Amino acid sequence: MMSRTLADRLAAIRDRAPAPRPPRTDDDRLGRLARWFDARTDVTEHGTVLVVERSVAIATETAGLLRLHEPAAYFDTETTGLSTGAGTVIFLAGVARLVGGRVTVRQYLLPDYPYEPPLLRAVAADLASSPRIVTYNGRTFDLPMLIARLTVHGLFREQAALPAAHDDLLPDARRLFRRPLGGARLADVESGVLGVRRTSDCPGSEVPTRYFGYLRGGSPDILADVLDHNFQDVVSLVLLEAELSRLRAGGWREALVLDPRGMALDLLRAGAVDDALELVETAQAVTAHPAEGNALRRVAARLLIALGQVERAEELWTLATRRASLDAATAWIEVARIRERHRADLRGAMEAAAAASRVLDVAFALGRGGSMAEVGRTRIVVERRLRRLRRWVGAAERRARFAARPVGRVA
């Protein structure tokens, strides 16, 4: 039997090999995604946009709290990278709204790069139809990312039409929840505050990889978790804004997870001074850490002074002087500081500093003065302020006596 030549073997392999499939076109991608996710295709003069629409019911109380705010578009993006540079693209944008008792979500999905300009136009038009935008870290990422892509494609008119009002909820979440939760990621707030449990989710680090895998010919199924992730993000934004409204309306009294210091700051900024002081006093009564109690008072006092309510700030610290302790001496020093700097009452400040010195002696005798190092540091602060105030009060009294002397007549 004659052996086959190399050419014969290669010919046999070519005969058995399947015919190459034609390359997939953009229209194929668009139609396949539309069928897979039951999406609609909006054909405009600028191109075709793929939109996935769905909604979820929310509690009546939650919807009522949201109606206290100006209507908003809750906005979140998924991108091909974590920078806002020219090479990063938005391939999925979610926009949620409150409609009746439901949250409706439109998700704009990019079948391939040529479809980016019509997607950007559609997203910008959707956002422009609301008086404000609500995001989570949108000031540093989502909106700069959208503006960068609009700029790349020269869509300046669409960029100019975006709402000027923008509420980024990340700073609020950090102020109110970061310390008790140990973080302020949206996932932390969902599980610790909102009670949201994601049954399946796509980690943020996997999002770009999944989209690139789809572009390389992968099944649209690998994008399903990404769409679910984005959907829950915008729904959680809605729930978080309602929860913040509930807390500010008095719900802080029943909150299980809350940073009292941050909440007091939030209430004072909103002008709810009485609520803020009530919160501070409640938190001080239950805290096991005196340093935390003083931190709460310090925050509240600074904002009361900024609001012009100096007497209430002094009263806040005076309440902490009732029990002879190292913290009471610290509170008397704060009273002295307020009287000196904000009431120009040097004698009253001197009396408060003298009270701090007496309290420190009693606290040390009763064993409430803490360690020798703590007592020593506090003693140095107290005596330094007391000496300075005595010197200033003495000088002021001498000037007053000199000014009160009768002026002699000239013969």
C-alpha positions as a printed Julia matrix, in Angstrom:
411×3 Matrix{Float64}:
   0.0     0.0    0.0
   1.42    3.36  -1.02
   1.78    5.99   1.71
  -0.11    9.21   1.18
   1.76   12.39   0.54
   1.49   15.42   2.84
  -0.58   17.18   0.15
  -3.06   14.29   0.14
  -3.43   14.43   3.89
  -4.05   18.18   3.94
  -6.63   17.85   1.16
  -8.49   15.2    3.17
  -8.53   17.46   6.25
  -9.91   20.37   4.2
 -12.68   18.16   2.81
 -13.78   17.15   6.31
 -13.65   20.7    7.81
 -17.01   22.53   8.12
 -17.58   25.52   5.92
 -16.66   28.79   7.68
 -19.61   30.75   9.07
 -20.15   34.22   7.67
 -19.18   37.0   10.1
 -21.99   38.26  12.28
 -23.22   41.71  11.29
 -24.36   44.5   13.6
 -27.98   43.91  12.56
 -27.64   40.27  13.62
 -26.45   41.4   17.07
 -29.29   43.88  17.41
 -31.99   41.37  16.47
 -30.53   38.62  18.62
 -30.34   40.83  21.72
 -33.86   42.13  21.11
 -35.24   38.58  20.95
 -33.2    37.33  23.89
 -34.2    40.08  26.32
 -37.65   40.81  24.86
 -36.44   44.33  24.11
 -37.91   46.89  21.79
 -35.96   48.61  19.04
 -36.58   52.34  18.66
 -35.72   53.46  15.13
 -34.9    57.18  14.96
 -33.44   59.44  12.32
 -30.08   59.07  14.05
 -30.09   55.28  14.32
 -31.61   52.35  16.19
 -31.72   52.04  19.98
 -32.27   48.82  21.93
 -34.41   49.35  25.05
 -35.27   46.79  27.75
 -38.26   47.88  29.84
 -39.49   46.41  33.1
 -40.98   47.59  36.37
 -41.41   46.58  40.0
 -44.02   47.51  42.61
 -42.96   49.38  45.76
 -44.68   49.94  49.11
 -47.32   52.67  49.32
 -45.39   54.41  52.12
 -42.23   54.42  50.01
 -44.06   55.92  47.04
 -45.56   58.59  49.31
 -42.15   59.62  50.61
 -40.8    59.92  47.08
 -43.67   62.19  46.04
 -42.39   64.74  48.56
 -39.44   65.27  46.21
 -39.28   66.81  42.78
 -39.68   64.05  40.14
 -36.35   62.47  39.25
 -34.59   60.16  36.83
 -32.56   57.6   38.81
 -29.49   56.92  36.71
 -26.73   54.3   36.66
 -24.32   53.05  33.98
 -22.29   49.94  33.18
 -19.12   50.62  31.22
 -16.2    48.89  29.53
 -13.79   50.27  32.16
 -13.53   52.21  35.4
 -12.03   55.4   33.99
 -13.79   58.24  32.21
 -11.18   58.38  29.47
 -11.93   58.38  25.76
 -11.48   54.61  25.45
 -14.22   53.74  27.94
 -17.74   53.26  26.59
 -21.17   53.09  28.23
 -22.69   49.84  27.01
 -25.66   49.82  29.4
 -27.53   52.73  31.0
 -30.45   52.35  33.38
 -32.99   55.12  33.98
 -35.71   54.57  36.6
 -38.77   56.64  37.48
 -41.65   56.48  39.91
 -44.9    55.92  37.99
 -47.9    55.47  40.25
 -46.99   52.77  42.74
 -44.3    51.2   40.57
 -40.72   51.9   39.61
 -40.35   51.66  35.85
 -36.89   51.11  34.41
 -35.58   51.67  30.9
 -32.26   50.02  30.13
 -30.42   51.16  27.02
 -28.19   48.32  25.76
 -25.4    48.74  23.2
 -25.37   45.9   20.61
 -22.03   47.05  19.21
 -19.89   50.19  19.01
 -21.52   51.67  15.87
 -24.78   52.0   17.83
 -23.24   54.26  20.49
 -24.34   57.71  19.15
 -28.07   56.84  19.0
 -27.84   55.24  22.46
 -26.25   58.38  23.9
 -28.91   60.58  22.29
 -31.68   58.41  23.72
 -30.2    58.35  27.23
 -29.62   62.12  27.26
 -33.18   62.77  26.02
 -34.58   60.48  28.72
 -32.66   62.27  31.46
 -33.56   65.69  30.05
 -37.25   64.9   30.45
 -36.89   65.04  34.27
 -36.16   68.12  36.39
 -33.36   66.36  38.29
 -31.06   63.32  38.24
 -30.34   61.02  41.18
 -27.19   58.85  41.19
 -24.84   56.97  43.5
 -21.31   58.31  42.95
 -22.64   59.96  39.8
 -20.76   63.22  40.4
 -17.4    61.54  39.96
 -18.26   58.75  37.53
 -21.64   58.29  35.8
 -22.33   61.86  34.7
 -18.7    62.7   33.79
 -18.68   59.44  31.8
 -21.87   60.38  29.94
 -20.61   63.91  29.26
 -17.27   62.57  28.0
 -18.99   60.24  25.5
 -21.37   62.97  24.34
 -18.35   65.21  23.8
 -16.49   62.53  21.83
 -19.4    62.31  19.39
 -19.99   66.07  19.25
 -23.44   65.84  20.86
 -23.18   69.19  22.61
 -26.84   70.11  22.27
 -27.86   66.92  24.07
 -25.24   67.59  26.73
 -26.57   71.12  27.33
 -30.11   69.78  27.81
 -29.19   67.58  30.78
 -30.86   68.67  34.06
 -28.83   71.03  36.23
 -30.24   69.52  39.44
 -28.28   66.44  40.47
 -28.52   64.61  43.8
 -25.68   62.17  44.44
 -26.72   59.92  47.35
 -23.23   58.57  48.07
 -22.19   61.44  50.43
 -25.45   60.98  52.39
 -24.85   57.24  52.67
 -21.28   57.8   53.84
 -22.38   60.3   56.47
 -25.22   58.14  57.85
 -24.16   54.53  57.34
 -20.42   54.12  56.7
 -19.33   53.8   60.33
 -21.97   51.29  61.49
 -21.77   49.27  58.27
 -18.01   49.45  57.83
 -18.45   50.77  54.29
 -20.74   52.77  52.03
 -20.89   50.73  48.84
 -24.4    50.47  47.44
 -24.28   46.73  48.19
 -23.5    47.51  51.86
 -26.42   49.92  52.12
 -28.77   47.51  50.33
 -28.12   44.64  52.72
 -27.64   46.66  55.92
 -30.29   49.37  55.56
 -32.73   48.65  52.72
 -33.12   44.93  53.33
 -32.39   44.09  49.69
 -31.11   40.57  49.07
 -29.75   39.95  45.58
 -30.37   36.32  44.63
 -27.93   36.53  41.73
 -25.52   39.26  40.86
 -22.57   40.08  38.68
 -19.56   41.56  40.52
 -18.55   44.94  39.14
 -15.13   43.63  38.21
 -16.73   41.1   35.82
 -18.98   43.55  33.97
 -16.51   44.69  31.25
 -15.26   41.12  30.75
 -18.77   39.85  30.11
 -19.49   42.53  27.54
 -16.22   41.87  25.72
 -17.03   38.17  25.77
 -20.38   38.87  24.17
 -18.74   41.02  21.46
 -16.35   38.19  20.67
 -19.3    35.99  19.78
 -20.54   34.85  23.16
 -24.18   34.17  23.96
 -26.32   37.13  25.07
 -27.01   35.06  28.17
 -23.72   36.23  29.69
 -25.22   39.76  29.8
 -28.36   38.72  31.69
 -26.79   39.12  35.14
 -25.33   42.48  34.08
 -28.81   43.75  33.17
 -30.2    42.43  36.46
 -27.36   44.11  38.35
 -28.04   47.46  36.68
 -31.8    47.09  37.2
 -31.36   46.52  40.94
 -28.92   49.44  41.19
 -31.44   51.99  39.94
 -34.31   50.45  41.94
 -32.13   50.62  45.07
 -31.49   54.31  44.33
 -35.24   54.88  44.48
 -35.53   52.97  47.76
 -32.54   54.78  49.26
 -33.93   58.24  48.56
 -37.2    57.22  50.21
 -35.3    55.85  53.22
 -33.32   59.09  53.59
 -36.59   61.04  53.55
 -38.05   58.73  56.21
 -35.03   59.19  58.47
 -35.12   62.98  58.14
 -38.84   63.02  58.93
 -38.29   61.38  62.32
 -37.56   57.81  61.3
 -34.11   58.11  62.86
 -35.76   57.34  66.2
 -36.46   53.75  65.11
 -33.4    53.23  62.89
 -31.35   50.16  63.76
 -28.37   51.12  61.57
 -27.39   54.77  61.75
 -24.45   57.0   62.62
 -25.88   59.47  65.2
 -23.12   61.97  64.55
 -23.8    62.0   60.81
 -27.57   62.11  61.31
 -27.29   65.07  63.7
 -25.17   66.87  61.12
 -27.75   66.09  58.44
 -30.66   67.37  60.55
 -28.86   70.56  61.52
 -28.04   71.3   57.9
 -31.73   70.89  57.11
 -32.63   73.33  59.9
 -34.22   70.67  62.15
 -32.35   71.93  65.22
 -34.7    70.48  67.86
 -34.61   67.02  66.28
 -30.83   67.16  66.02
 -30.42   68.05  69.69
 -32.87   65.33  70.69
 -30.86   62.83  68.68
 -27.6    63.96  70.27
 -29.0    63.64  73.78
 -30.49   60.22  73.01
 -27.22   58.99  71.51
 -25.22   60.31  74.43
 -27.48   58.48  76.89
 -26.89   55.09  75.27
 -23.28   55.36  74.09
 -20.72   53.44  76.1
 -17.89   55.64  74.85
 -17.56   59.11  76.43
 -15.35   60.19  73.54
 -18.22   59.47  71.14
 -20.57   61.55  73.29
 -18.19   64.5   73.14
 -17.79   64.04  69.39
 -21.58   64.23  69.02
 -21.74   67.42  71.08
 -18.87   68.96  69.14
 -20.58   68.4   65.8
 -23.88   69.77  67.05
 -22.3    72.77  68.77
 -20.35   73.83  65.69
 -23.44   73.8   63.53
 -25.56   75.56  66.14
 -22.95   78.31  66.26
 -22.95   78.48  62.46
 -26.72   78.92  62.63
 -26.3    81.77  65.12
 -27.69   79.78  68.05
 -24.76   80.27  70.39
 -26.77   79.95  73.6
 -28.09   76.54  72.57
 -24.55   75.42  71.73
 -23.4    76.45  75.2
 -26.4    74.72  76.77
 -25.49   71.52  74.93
 -22.06   71.45  76.59
 -23.39   72.59  79.97
 -25.56   69.46  80.11
 -22.36   67.4   80.06
 -20.9    69.09  83.16
 -23.33   67.61  85.7
 -21.23   64.62  86.73
 -17.71   65.15  88.08
 -15.49   63.43  85.54
 -12.71   64.06  83.07
 -15.35   64.53  80.36
 -17.13   67.13  82.5
 -13.89   69.11  82.75
 -13.58   68.89  78.96
 -17.17   70.13  78.64
 -16.42   73.13  80.87
 -13.47   74.01  78.62
 -15.8    73.95  75.61
 -18.19   76.26  77.48
 -15.27   78.6   78.2
 -14.28   78.57  74.52
 -17.83   79.45  73.4
 -18.13   82.29  75.93
 -14.76   83.72  74.95
 -14.94   83.42  71.15
 -18.63   83.76  70.39
 -20.1    85.79  73.26
 -17.1    88.01  74.1
 -17.75   87.17  77.78
 -14.24   86.92  79.23
 -15.36   86.78  82.85
 -17.89   84.05  82.07
 -15.18   82.15  80.19
 -12.84   82.49  83.21
 -15.54   81.15  85.53
 -16.08   78.15  83.22
 -12.33   77.43  83.12
 -12.17   77.68  86.95
 -15.08   75.22  87.14
 -13.14   72.86  84.87
 -10.18   73.02  87.27
 -12.37   72.25  90.31
 -14.16   69.39  88.53
 -10.84   67.9   87.5
  -9.7    67.86  91.15
 -12.92   66.19  92.33
 -12.93   63.68  89.47
  -9.36   62.66  90.23
 -10.17   62.27  93.95
 -13.19   60.08  93.09
 -11.26   57.96  90.6
 -13.16   59.27  87.58
 -10.24   61.08  86.09
  -8.95   58.37  83.79
  -5.25   57.63  83.52
  -2.51   59.88  84.85
  -1.58   60.79  81.27
  -5.16   61.83  80.43
  -5.48   63.86  83.61
  -2.12   65.5   82.98
  -3.01   66.5   79.42
  -6.38   67.91  80.5
  -4.81   69.72  83.45
  -2.31   71.46  81.16
  -5.13   72.63  78.84
  -7.29   73.84  81.75
  -4.55   75.74  83.6
  -3.18   77.34  80.44
  -6.61   78.67  79.49
  -7.36   79.76  83.06
  -4.1    81.73  83.38
  -4.67   83.44  80.05
  -8.27   84.37  80.88
  -7.3    85.71  84.31
  -4.65   87.88  82.65
  -7.13   89.17  80.05
  -9.91   89.81  82.59
  -7.47   91.69  84.85
  -6.32   93.84  81.93
  -9.94   94.56  80.89
 -10.85   95.6   84.45
  -7.87   97.94  84.66
  -8.86   99.57  81.37
 -12.41   99.96  82.64
 -11.24  101.64  85.89
  -8.97  103.97  83.96
 -11.78  104.94  81.59
 -14.1   105.62  84.55
 -11.74  108.13  86.23
 -12.96  111.74  86.13
 -11.04  113.98  83.78
  -9.32  116.83  85.72
 -10.2   120.42  84.84
  -7.55  122.62  83.33
  -7.14  125.92  85.32
